[in-house]
């Protein structure tokens, strides 16, 4: 077992034992191999350096209460990577190859899988990189599919906490009919500068509106948006929103609770009608919002509207129940009635 303080883990890069690799060239994938070298050597003309032809996924492995190891819904990540790769014109690993290499990554780095009881997990990062040297504006025909991992701590442990967000009216996350609904690496850097300014003002999250009209909620800089309105779970329907696997899972759990799920356009003014609002994604599962400030500009001081849900730190009952249910399934504390946990062989 690695000498790690499992209760002090954050969410960042962490060098483990092995990266799992396959190289696509001449129309076929190479045999899967392991590498203990945490570096890639690419030609400086590699497509990824010039045209950002890369995409990635994020999922988690867990040590469950009964001692078994599992990966949460990897087939959904495999399908989403295939969809993104098709958008970029990259060859994509099959679902079977994706899951096999993800499983191999967990096995090869099993000492970095946190033990049960610490509310920690292993974050798995599959990465597809266009590496053919080229200047032409065409999809690369040579790429690398790599799967790496890192131990990751829980942001909250057993108890959720709420944070503040600010609406980004003078920044856009994605263009209409653009790449916003794909997990393309280049989608994320456009949020780095606004995030820095927002964090300096004490905000945890940035909520983006639709770029065309600024009338409707799209999603946060790194996560989907959802809200609770009575017995209804509301989440935006938009071509610019990433199809979050966490959001998809939460919607199913909400229906299991007997709630109605609505995927539709969400006017920003409707924030005033919600009982709870939150971000959701793989890293944190749920980030509830205490309040959301509406400002003409992120960097400015003027706040034109405050949508208040709870005092800082306080969390609504539905978000709390959703969070405990999803994490309970992941850690094997609750029945996996939908078959979401991909179980690794016993003894791993």
The 8 nearest C-alpha neighbors of each residue, nearest first, counted from 0:
[[1, 110, 2, 111, 109, 3, 112, 113],
 [0, 2, 110, 3, 111, 112, 109, 4],
 [1, 3, 0, 4, 5, 111, 110, 113],
 [4, 2, 1, 5, 111, 8, 0, 7],
 [3, 5, 6, 7, 8, 2, 1, 113],
 [6, 4, 7, 3, 8, 113, 117, 119],
 [5, 7, 4, 8, 117, 152, 119, 118],
 [8, 6, 4, 5, 9, 152, 3, 153],
 [9, 7, 152, 151, 5, 6, 10, 4],
 [8, 10, 152, 151, 11, 7, 153, 154],
 [11, 9, 151, 152, 8, 12, 282, 150],
 [10, 12, 9, 13, 151, 149, 150, 8],
 [11, 13, 149, 14, 10, 148, 150, 151],
 [14, 12, 149, 15, 11, 150, 148, 10],
 [13, 15, 12, 16, 149, 37, 148, 17],
 [14, 16, 17, 13, 108, 149, 111, 148],
 [17, 15, 108, 35, 14, 107, 18, 34],
 [16, 18, 35, 34, 15, 33, 107, 108],
 [17, 19, 147, 34, 33, 146, 35, 20],
 [18, 20, 33, 146, 145, 32, 104, 34],
 [21, 19, 145, 32, 31, 144, 33, 18],
 [20, 22, 31, 144, 29, 143, 30, 28],
 [23, 21, 143, 29, 28, 142, 24, 144],
 [24, 22, 28, 142, 141, 27, 143, 29],
 [25, 23, 141, 26, 27, 22, 28, 140],
 [26, 24, 27, 23, 141, 140, 28, 29],
 [25, 27, 24, 23, 28, 140, 141, 90],
 [26, 28, 23, 24, 25, 29, 22, 90],
 [29, 27, 23, 22, 21, 24, 30, 26],
 [28, 30, 22, 21, 23, 31, 27, 24],
 [31, 29, 21, 32, 28, 22, 20, 27],
 [32, 30, 21, 20, 29, 19, 33, 100],
 [33, 31, 20, 19, 30, 21, 34, 18],
 [32, 34, 19, 18, 20, 17, 35, 31],
 [33, 35, 18, 36, 17, 19, 32, 20],
 [34, 36, 17, 16, 37, 18, 33, 15],
 [37, 35, 34, 38, 17, 18, 39, 16],
 [38, 36, 35, 39, 18, 14, 34, 17],
 [37, 39, 36, 40, 35, 34, 18, 41],
 [38, 40, 41, 37, 36, 143, 42, 145],
 [39, 41, 38, 42, 43, 130, 45, 37],
 [42, 40, 43, 39, 45, 130, 44, 132],
 [41, 43, 45, 44, 132, 40, 130, 131],
 [44, 42, 45, 41, 48, 132, 46, 49],
 [43, 45, 132, 42, 133, 46, 48, 134],
 [46, 44, 132, 130, 131, 42, 43, 47],
 [47, 45, 49, 130, 48, 129, 50, 131],
 [46, 48, 51, 52, 129, 50, 45, 49],
 [49, 47, 46, 45, 51, 50, 44, 43],
 [50, 48, 46, 47, 51, 45, 44, 134],
 [49, 51, 52, 47, 46, 48, 136, 53],
 [52, 50, 47, 53, 48, 49, 185, 46],
 [53, 51, 47, 129, 50, 46, 128, 87],
 [52, 54, 128, 127, 51, 184, 129, 183],
 [55, 53, 183, 184, 127, 182, 126, 128],
 [54, 56, 126, 125, 127, 182, 183, 184],
 [55, 57, 125, 124, 76, 126, 80, 58],
 [56, 58, 124, 123, 281, 125, 122, 55],
 [59, 57, 123, 122, 281, 71, 56, 124],
 [58, 60, 122, 121, 123, 70, 71, 120],
 [59, 61, 70, 121, 69, 120, 71, 122],
 [62, 60, 120, 69, 68, 63, 330, 70],
 [63, 61, 68, 115, 114, 67, 66, 330],
 [64, 62, 330, 331, 66, 67, 65, 115],
 [63, 65, 331, 66, 115, 330, 332, 62],
 [64, 66, 63, 67, 331, 62, 115, 332],
 [67, 65, 63, 64, 62, 68, 115, 114],
 [66, 68, 63, 65, 62, 345, 69, 343],
 [69, 67, 62, 343, 61, 63, 342, 66],
 [68, 70, 342, 341, 60, 61, 343, 340],
 [71, 69, 60, 341, 340, 59, 73, 72],
 [70, 72, 340, 73, 339, 59, 341, 60],
 [71, 73, 339, 74, 75, 340, 70, 341],
 [74, 72, 76, 75, 71, 77, 98, 70],
 [73, 75, 77, 76, 72, 78, 94, 98],
 [76, 74, 78, 73, 77, 72, 79, 244],
 [77, 75, 79, 73, 74, 78, 80, 56],
 [76, 78, 74, 80, 94, 75, 79, 97],
 [79, 77, 81, 75, 76, 80, 74, 82],
 [78, 80, 76, 82, 81, 77, 75, 83],
 [81, 79, 83, 77, 82, 78, 84, 76],
 [80, 82, 84, 78, 79, 91, 83, 85],
 [81, 83, 79, 85, 80, 84, 78, 86],
 [84, 82, 86, 80, 181, 85, 81, 182],
 [85, 83, 89, 81, 87, 86, 82, 91],
 [84, 86, 88, 82, 83, 87, 89, 81],
 [85, 87, 83, 84, 88, 82, 89, 181],
 [88, 86, 84, 85, 89, 83, 52, 138],
 [87, 89, 85, 138, 86, 84, 90, 139],
 [90, 88, 84, 87, 85, 91, 138, 139],
 [91, 89, 84, 88, 92, 85, 140, 23],
 [92, 90, 81, 84, 89, 93, 80, 85],
 [93, 91, 96, 97, 94, 90, 81, 144],
 [92, 94, 96, 95, 97, 91, 77, 81],
 [93, 95, 97, 77, 96, 98, 74, 92],
 [94, 96, 98, 93, 97, 99, 92, 74],
 [97, 95, 99, 93, 94, 98, 92, 100],
 [98, 96, 94, 100, 95, 99, 92, 77],
 [97, 99, 101, 95, 100, 96, 102, 94],
 [100, 98, 96, 102, 101, 97, 95, 103],
 [99, 101, 103, 102, 97, 98, 96, 104],
 [102, 100, 98, 104, 103, 99, 97, 146],
 [101, 103, 99, 105, 104, 100, 98, 106],
 [104, 102, 100, 106, 101, 105, 107, 99],
 [103, 105, 101, 107, 102, 106, 19, 100],
 [104, 106, 102, 108, 103, 109, 107, 101],
 [107, 105, 109, 103, 108, 104, 102, 347],
 [108, 106, 104, 105, 109, 103, 17, 16],
 [109, 107, 105, 106, 110, 111, 16, 104],
 [108, 110, 106, 111, 112, 105, 107, 347],
 [109, 111, 0, 1, 108, 112, 113, 107],
 [112, 110, 109, 108, 150, 113, 1, 121],
 [111, 113, 109, 121, 110, 150, 120, 114],
 [114, 112, 120, 119, 111, 5, 115, 62],
 [115, 113, 62, 116, 112, 117, 119, 5],
 [114, 116, 62, 63, 117, 64, 113, 118],
 [115, 117, 118, 114, 64, 119, 113, 63],
 [116, 118, 119, 115, 6, 5, 114, 113],
 [119, 117, 156, 153, 116, 120, 152, 115],
 [120, 118, 152, 153, 117, 151, 113, 5],
 [121, 119, 61, 151, 113, 60, 150, 122],
 [120, 122, 150, 60, 112, 59, 151, 149],
 [121, 123, 59, 149, 148, 58, 151, 150],
 [124, 122, 148, 58, 59, 57, 147, 121],
 [123, 125, 57, 147, 56, 148, 146, 126],
 [126, 124, 146, 56, 55, 145, 147, 123],
 [125, 127, 55, 145, 144, 54, 146, 124],
 [128, 126, 144, 54, 53, 143, 55, 145],
 [129, 127, 53, 143, 142, 130, 126, 47],
 [128, 130, 142, 47, 52, 46, 139, 53],
 [129, 131, 45, 142, 46, 141, 128, 47],
 [130, 132, 141, 45, 139, 46, 133, 129],
 [133, 131, 45, 44, 46, 42, 130, 134],
 [134, 132, 135, 44, 46, 131, 45, 139],
 [133, 135, 136, 44, 132, 46, 49, 137],
 [136, 134, 137, 133, 138, 46, 139, 132],
 [137, 135, 134, 138, 50, 133, 139, 46],
 [136, 138, 135, 139, 88, 134, 133, 140],
 [137, 139, 88, 89, 140, 87, 136, 52],
 [140, 138, 141, 131, 129, 137, 46, 89],
 [139, 141, 138, 131, 142, 24, 89, 90],
 [142, 140, 131, 24, 23, 139, 130, 129],
 [143, 141, 129, 130, 23, 128, 22, 131],
 [142, 144, 22, 128, 127, 21, 23, 145],
 [143, 145, 127, 21, 126, 20, 22, 128],
 [146, 144, 20, 126, 19, 125, 143, 127],
 [147, 145, 125, 19, 124, 18, 126, 101],
 [148, 146, 18, 124, 123, 125, 104, 145],
 [147, 149, 123, 122, 124, 121, 146, 150],
 [148, 150, 13, 122, 121, 151, 12, 15],
 [151, 149, 121, 111, 120, 122, 112, 113],
 [152, 150, 10, 120, 121, 8, 9, 119],
 [153, 151, 8, 119, 9, 10, 154, 120],
 [152, 154, 119, 156, 155, 118, 151, 283],
 [153, 155, 283, 156, 152, 9, 159, 282],
 [154, 156, 159, 153, 158, 157, 160, 283],
 [157, 155, 153, 118, 158, 154, 159, 117],
 [156, 158, 155, 159, 118, 323, 153, 326],
 [159, 157, 155, 156, 160, 319, 323, 322],
 [160, 158, 155, 314, 319, 157, 161, 156],
 [159, 161, 312, 313, 314, 158, 155, 287],
 [162, 160, 312, 287, 288, 289, 313, 311],
 [163, 161, 288, 289, 311, 203, 287, 312],
 [162, 164, 290, 202, 289, 288, 203, 291],
 [165, 163, 204, 291, 202, 205, 203, 292],
 [164, 166, 292, 205, 291, 293, 206, 167],
 [165, 167, 206, 293, 205, 207, 168, 292],
 [168, 166, 207, 170, 169, 206, 297, 205],
 [169, 167, 170, 295, 166, 296, 208, 294],
 [168, 170, 296, 167, 171, 295, 297, 166],
 [171, 169, 167, 168, 172, 193, 207, 296],
 [172, 170, 210, 173, 207, 169, 167, 174],
 [171, 173, 207, 170, 220, 189, 190, 174],
 [174, 172, 179, 171, 239, 177, 175, 178],
 [173, 175, 177, 210, 176, 179, 172, 239],
 [176, 174, 177, 239, 173, 211, 210, 238],
 [177, 175, 174, 238, 239, 178, 179, 173],
 [178, 176, 174, 175, 179, 173, 239, 180],
 [177, 179, 181, 180, 173, 176, 239, 186],
 [180, 178, 239, 173, 181, 177, 240, 241],
 [179, 181, 241, 240, 239, 178, 238, 242],
 [182, 180, 83, 178, 179, 183, 241, 82],
 [183, 181, 54, 55, 83, 184, 180, 56],
 [182, 184, 54, 185, 181, 186, 53, 55],
 [183, 185, 54, 186, 53, 187, 182, 55],
 [184, 186, 183, 187, 51, 188, 53, 189],
 [187, 185, 184, 183, 188, 189, 179, 178],
 [186, 188, 189, 185, 190, 184, 191, 221],
 [189, 187, 191, 190, 186, 185, 192, 184],
 [188, 190, 187, 191, 186, 172, 192, 185],
 [191, 189, 188, 193, 192, 187, 194, 220],
 [192, 190, 194, 188, 193, 189, 195, 187],
 [191, 193, 195, 194, 190, 196, 189, 188],
 [194, 192, 196, 195, 190, 191, 197, 297],
 [195, 193, 197, 191, 192, 196, 190, 198],
 [194, 196, 192, 198, 193, 197, 191, 199],
 [197, 195, 199, 193, 194, 198, 298, 192],
 [196, 198, 194, 200, 202, 199, 195, 193],
 [199, 197, 202, 201, 195, 200, 196, 194],
 [198, 200, 196, 197, 201, 195, 202, 194],
 [201, 199, 197, 198, 202, 196, 298, 195],
 [202, 200, 198, 199, 197, 203, 163, 164],
 [203, 201, 198, 163, 197, 164, 204, 200],
 [204, 202, 163, 164, 198, 162, 201, 205],
 [203, 205, 164, 202, 165, 206, 163, 219],
 [206, 204, 165, 164, 219, 166, 220, 167],
 [205, 207, 219, 166, 167, 218, 165, 220],
 [208, 206, 167, 218, 219, 217, 166, 172],
 [207, 209, 216, 217, 213, 215, 210, 214],
 [210, 208, 213, 217, 215, 211, 216, 212],
 [209, 211, 171, 213, 212, 174, 208, 175],
 [210, 212, 209, 213, 175, 174, 214, 208],
 [211, 213, 214, 210, 209, 215, 208, 175],
 [214, 212, 209, 208, 210, 215, 211, 168],
 [215, 213, 212, 266, 267, 209, 208, 216],
 [214, 216, 266, 267, 265, 208, 209, 213],
 [215, 217, 208, 265, 267, 209, 218, 266],
 [218, 216, 208, 209, 207, 240, 235, 215],
 [219, 217, 223, 224, 207, 206, 216, 222],
 [218, 220, 206, 222, 205, 221, 207, 223],
 [219, 221, 205, 190, 222, 206, 218, 172],
 [220, 222, 219, 223, 187, 280, 218, 190],
 [223, 221, 219, 280, 279, 278, 220, 218],
 [222, 224, 218, 279, 278, 219, 243, 280],
 [225, 223, 278, 218, 277, 234, 219, 279],
 [224, 226, 234, 233, 277, 276, 278, 223],
 [225, 227, 276, 233, 275, 232, 277, 273],
 [228, 226, 232, 275, 274, 231, 273, 233],
 [229, 227, 273, 231, 274, 230, 232, 226],
 [228, 230, 231, 227, 274, 273, 232, 258],
 [229, 231, 258, 228, 259, 232, 227, 257],
 [232, 230, 259, 228, 258, 229, 260, 227],
 [231, 233, 260, 227, 226, 259, 261, 228],
 [234, 232, 261, 226, 225, 260, 262, 227],
 [233, 235, 225, 262, 224, 261, 226, 263],
 [236, 234, 263, 264, 262, 265, 237, 217],
 [235, 237, 263, 262, 264, 234, 238, 240],
 [238, 236, 239, 240, 235, 217, 264, 263],
 [237, 239, 240, 180, 176, 236, 175, 179],
 [238, 240, 179, 180, 237, 173, 175, 241],
 [241, 239, 180, 237, 238, 179, 217, 242],
 [240, 242, 180, 243, 181, 179, 239, 182],
 [243, 241, 240, 244, 180, 247, 246, 181],
 [244, 242, 246, 245, 241, 247, 223, 280],
 [243, 245, 247, 246, 248, 242, 75, 76],
 [244, 246, 248, 243, 280, 247, 281, 249],
 [247, 245, 249, 243, 248, 244, 250, 279],
 [246, 248, 244, 250, 245, 249, 243, 251],
 [247, 249, 245, 251, 246, 250, 244, 252],
 [250, 248, 252, 246, 251, 247, 253, 245],
 [251, 249, 253, 247, 248, 252, 246, 254],
 [250, 252, 254, 248, 253, 249, 255, 247],
 [251, 253, 255, 249, 254, 250, 248, 256],
 [254, 252, 256, 250, 255, 258, 251, 249],
 [255, 253, 258, 257, 251, 256, 252, 259],
 [254, 256, 252, 253, 257, 251, 258, 250],
 [257, 255, 253, 254, 258, 252, 251, 259],
 [258, 256, 254, 255, 253, 259, 230, 252],
 [257, 259, 254, 230, 253, 231, 256, 260],
 [258, 260, 231, 232, 254, 230, 261, 257],
 [261, 259, 232, 231, 233, 258, 250, 262],
 [260, 262, 233, 263, 232, 234, 259, 231],
 [263, 261, 234, 236, 235, 233, 260, 264],
 [264, 262, 236, 235, 261, 265, 234, 233],
 [263, 265, 235, 236, 215, 266, 237, 262],
 [264, 266, 215, 216, 235, 263, 267, 269],
 [267, 265, 215, 268, 269, 214, 216, 264],
 [266, 268, 215, 269, 216, 270, 214, 265],
 [269, 267, 270, 266, 271, 272, 265, 214],
 [270, 268, 271, 272, 267, 266, 265, 273],
 [269, 271, 268, 272, 273, 267, 306, 266],
 [270, 272, 269, 273, 306, 268, 307, 274],
 [273, 271, 269, 270, 274, 228, 268, 306],
 [272, 274, 228, 270, 275, 271, 227, 226],
 [273, 275, 228, 227, 308, 272, 229, 276],
 [276, 274, 227, 226, 273, 308, 315, 277],
 [277, 275, 226, 288, 225, 287, 227, 273],
 [276, 278, 287, 288, 286, 225, 224, 226],
 [277, 279, 224, 286, 223, 222, 285, 287],
 [280, 278, 285, 284, 223, 222, 286, 246],
 [279, 281, 284, 222, 245, 282, 283, 285],
 [280, 282, 284, 283, 245, 58, 57, 279],
 [281, 283, 280, 284, 10, 122, 58, 57],
 [282, 284, 285, 281, 280, 154, 286, 279],
 [283, 285, 280, 279, 281, 282, 245, 322],
 [286, 284, 279, 283, 278, 287, 322, 277],
 [285, 287, 278, 277, 279, 161, 288, 283],
 [288, 286, 277, 161, 276, 285, 278, 162],
 [289, 287, 162, 161, 277, 290, 163, 276],
 [288, 290, 309, 161, 311, 162, 308, 163],
 [289, 291, 307, 163, 288, 306, 308, 164],
 [290, 292, 164, 306, 165, 163, 305, 307],
 [293, 291, 305, 165, 304, 166, 294, 306],
 [292, 294, 304, 166, 303, 302, 165, 305],
 [293, 295, 302, 296, 303, 301, 297, 292],
 [296, 294, 168, 297, 293, 169, 301, 299],
 [297, 295, 299, 294, 169, 298, 168, 167],
 [296, 298, 299, 167, 294, 197, 295, 196],
 [297, 299, 296, 196, 300, 197, 193, 200],
 [300, 298, 296, 297, 301, 295, 294, 302],
 [299, 301, 302, 298, 294, 297, 296, 295],
 [300, 302, 299, 294, 303, 295, 296, 293],
 [303, 301, 294, 304, 293, 292, 300, 305],
 [302, 304, 294, 293, 301, 305, 295, 292],
 [305, 303, 293, 302, 292, 306, 294, 291],
 [306, 304, 292, 291, 307, 293, 290, 303],
 [305, 307, 291, 290, 271, 292, 270, 304],
 [308, 306, 290, 305, 309, 289, 291, 271],
 [307, 309, 289, 290, 275, 274, 306, 288],
 [310, 308, 289, 313, 307, 311, 314, 290],
 [309, 311, 313, 289, 312, 308, 290, 161],
 [312, 310, 289, 313, 161, 162, 309, 163],
 [311, 313, 161, 160, 310, 162, 314, 289],
 [314, 312, 310, 311, 161, 309, 160, 289],
 [315, 313, 161, 160, 287, 312, 316, 319],
 [314, 316, 318, 317, 275, 319, 313, 309],
 [315, 317, 319, 318, 320, 314, 321, 275],
 [316, 318, 320, 319, 315, 321, 227, 275],
 [319, 317, 321, 320, 316, 315, 322, 314],
 [318, 320, 316, 322, 317, 321, 323, 315],
 [321, 319, 317, 323, 322, 318, 324, 316],
 [322, 320, 318, 324, 319, 323, 317, 325],
 [323, 321, 319, 325, 324, 320, 318, 326],
 [324, 322, 320, 326, 321, 327, 325, 319],
 [323, 325, 327, 321, 322, 326, 320, 328],
 [324, 326, 328, 327, 322, 323, 321, 329],
 [327, 325, 329, 323, 328, 324, 330, 322],
 [326, 328, 332, 324, 333, 330, 325, 329],
 [327, 329, 333, 331, 325, 326, 330, 335],
 [330, 328, 326, 327, 331, 325, 61, 71],
 [331, 329, 63, 327, 328, 332, 64, 326],
 [332, 330, 63, 328, 64, 333, 329, 327],
 [331, 333, 327, 330, 328, 64, 334, 63],
 [332, 334, 328, 327, 331, 335, 324, 330],
 [335, 333, 336, 328, 331, 332, 327, 337],
 [336, 334, 338, 337, 328, 333, 339, 340],
 [335, 337, 334, 338, 339, 333, 328, 340],
 [336, 338, 335, 339, 340, 334, 251, 248],
 [339, 337, 335, 336, 340, 341, 72, 334],
 [338, 340, 72, 337, 71, 341, 335, 336],
 [341, 339, 71, 338, 70, 69, 342, 72],
 [340, 342, 70, 69, 71, 339, 72, 343],
 [343, 341, 69, 340, 68, 344, 70, 67],
 [342, 344, 69, 68, 345, 341, 347, 67],
 [345, 343, 347, 346, 342, 68, 67, 69],
 [346, 344, 347, 67, 343, 68, 342, 66],
 [345, 347, 344, 67, 66, 343, 68, 106],
 [346, 345, 344, 68, 106, 343, 67, 109]]
